[in-house]
Amino acid sequence: MNVNEYAFSQVSESCRKDLIDFQEYYSCTGIVNITTENFPEICNEYNSEKCQTVLKNPLSYIPNCKNYSVISEVFSDIAVSFRRTEMTVVCTFDESNNLCPVAEVFVNKTRNQNVEKRAIRQSCRSKKCTDIMIDVLPLFLEETKDAENLIITEGNVDEDIDKNVDEWIDYLKSDECTDQYNKNSQNARSSASTLKGIGSTLLVTISLIFTLF
């Protein structure tokens, strides 16, 4: 579903006007097309005081849209919380101020089994990147489950997701991983054997089906 098309064809004039006025805050709620070119600007804006204020209650900015289920879900606590966690990953940098590997997966939109496993391995090169994944993976798990039944989402949570996430976290906490950032290793190949048996499903098993404006 393209929410932009829905908003400007299926809602009242008053709701449409609210959405037009709210466009300046789209990046605050995570509904913006993030690219390799614009992510620094998007991250700076997302972390601003203005955006954090908007995130507390985005529906209050579009009062005439509250009766439209699709719009309400896009800006619901569940959806916003899901995107907040995603933005936390996207806007995380390593000690050299480079994007963390998993953040690159999100920004470059290259999510698949091999890319995800490689990103997890490479996260071990940086303590900051490793720590953020340890913190964020459980959040993604719970928020993905919460978002599964929204009408703006499609797909099902993988039945092995709990086990997979536990395995990812165990790996990130393992000596094999921590030794890499402790030694500031530039080569993550040694970790491949440990990851080989871990499930391939990184938490993004649900797709928010609205197309970004």
C-alpha positions in Angstrom: 0.0 0.0 0.0 1.3 3.4 -0.9 0.3 5.5 2.1 0.8 8.7 0.2 -1.6 7.7 -2.5 -4.1 6.5 0.1 -3.8 9.7 2.1 -4.5 11.9 -0.9 -7.4 9.8 -2.3 -9.2 8.0 0.5 -9.3 10.6 3.3 -11.2 13.8 4.0 -10.0 17.2 3.0 -9.2 18.1 6.6 -7.1 15.0 7.1 -5.4 15.6 3.8 -4.5 19.1 4.9 -3.1 17.8 8.2 -0.9 15.3 6.3 0.4 18.0 4.0 1.3 20.2 7.0 2.9 17.2 8.7 5.2 16.4 5.8 8.0 18.4 7.4 8.0 15.8 10.2 8.1 12.6 8.1 11.8 12.1 8.8 11.0 12.3 12.6 8.7 9.3 12.4 11.1 7.3 10.2 8.8 7.3 7.1 11.4 8.7 4.8 13.5 7.0 2.1 16.9 6.7 3.6 19.8 6.6 1.1 23.6 6.6 1.3 23.5 10.2 0.4 21.0 11.6 2.8 21.4 9.4 5.9 23.7 11.8 7.8 21.1 14.6 7.5 18.2 12.3 8.3 20.0 11.0 11.4 20.8 14.5 12.6 17.3 15.5 12.2 15.8 12.4 13.7 17.9 12.8 16.9 17.0 16.5 17.2 14.9 17.8 20.1 12.2 18.7 17.6 11.8 15.2 16.3 11.9 13.6 19.7 9.1 15.8 20.7 7.0 14.8 17.7 7.6 11.1 18.4 5.9 11.4 21.8 2.6 11.8 20.1 2.7 12.1 16.3 -1.1 11.7 15.9 -1.6 14.9 17.8 -0.2 16.7 14.7 -2.9 15.1 12.5 -6.1 15.2 14.6 -8.4 15.0 11.6 -6.9 11.7 10.5 -7.4 9.7 13.7 -10.5 7.9 12.4 -8.6 6.4 9.4 -7.2 3.1 10.5 -4.3 3.0 8.0 -3.1 6.5 8.9 -3.6 5.8 12.6 -1.5 2.6 12.4 1.3 4.3 10.5 1.7 6.8 13.4 0.7 4.4 16.2 2.9 3.7 19.2 3.7 0.2 17.8 4.7 1.4 14.3 6.6 4.4 15.6 8.4 2.3 18.2 9.4 -0.2 15.5 10.8 2.5 13.3 12.5 4.2 16.3 14.5 1.0 16.9 15.3 0.7 13.2 16.5 4.3 13.2 18.7 3.5 16.2 20.4 0.9 14.1 20.6 3.1 11.0 22.1 6.1 12.9 24.8 4.1 14.7 28.5 4.7 13.9 31.6 2.9 14.9 34.7 4.4 16.7 35.9 5.9 13.4 32.5 7.5 12.7 31.7 5.0 9.9 28.3 3.4 9.6 28.0 0.1 11.5 27.8 -2.9 9.2 24.1 -3.7 10.0 23.3 0.0 9.5 24.8 -0.3 6.0 22.4 -3.2 5.3 19.4 -1.0 6.1 20.7 2.0 4.2 21.7 0.1 1.1 18.5 -2.1 1.3 20.6 -5.3 0.7 18.9 -7.6 3.2 19.5 -11.3 2.5 20.9 -14.2 4.4 24.5 -13.8 3.3 24.6 -10.0 3.7 23.1 -10.2 7.2 25.5 -12.9 8.4 28.4 -10.9 7.1 27.2 -7.7 8.7 26.9 -9.5 12.1 30.4 -10.8 11.7 31.7 -7.4 10.8 30.0 -5.8 13.8 32.5 -7.6 16.0 35.2 -5.3 14.7 33.7 -2.4 16.7 32.6 -2.4 20.4 30.0 0.3 19.6 28.5 -1.7 16.8 28.5 -4.9 18.8 26.9 -3.2 21.8 24.1 -1.6 19.8 23.2 -4.9 18.2 23.1 -6.7 21.6 20.8 -4.0 22.9 18.6 -3.6 19.7 18.0 -7.3 18.7 15.7 -8.1 21.6 13.8 -4.9 21.0 13.3 -5.8 17.3 12.1 -9.2 18.4 9.3 -7.8 20.6 8.4 -5.0 18.3 8.3 -7.2 15.2 5.8 -9.5 17.0 3.7 -6.5 18.0 3.7 -5.2 14.5 2.8 -8.5 12.9 -1.0 -8.0 13.2 -1.1 -4.4 12.0 -3.0 -3.9 8.8 -0.1 -1.9 7.4 2.2 -4.9 7.6 2.5 -8.2 5.7 4.2 -11.4 6.3 4.7 -13.5 9.4 7.3 -13.7 12.1 9.6 -16.6 11.5 8.7 -19.4 13.9 12.4 -19.8 14.8 12.9 -16.1 15.5 13.4 -16.4 19.2 16.0 -19.1 18.9 17.8 -17.2 16.1 17.9 -13.9 18.1 19.3 -15.8 21.1 22.0 -17.3 19.0 22.9 -14.0 17.5 23.2 -12.4 20.9 25.2 -15.3 22.3 27.6 -14.9 19.4 28.0 -11.2 19.8 28.8 -11.7 23.5 31.2 -14.6 22.8 35.0 -14.3 23.1 35.3 -15.0 19.4 33.4 -11.7 18.8 34.8 -9.6 21.6 38.4 -10.6 20.8 38.0 -9.0 17.4 37.2 -5.5 18.7 39.6 -5.8 21.6 42.4 -6.4 19.1 40.9 -3.9 16.6 40.9 -6.7 14.0 40.4 -5.9 10.4 39.5 -9.4 9.4 36.3 -11.1 10.6 36.9 -14.3 8.7 37.7 -16.3 11.8 34.1 -16.0 13.0 32.6 -17.7 10.0 32.5 -21.2 11.4 30.6 -20.1 14.5 28.0 -18.3 12.5 27.5 -21.1 10.0 24.9 -22.9 12.1 23.0 -19.8 13.2 19.6 -19.1 11.7 19.6 -16.7 8.8 16.7 -14.6 9.9 17.7 -11.2 11.2 14.7 -9.5 12.8 13.4 -7.8 9.8 10.9 -10.6 8.9 8.0 -8.2 8.6 7.8 -5.6 5.9 6.0 -2.4 6.6 4.0 -2.4 3.4 3.4 1.3 3.0 5.7 2.9 0.4 7.6 5.9 1.8 6.2 9.2 0.7 
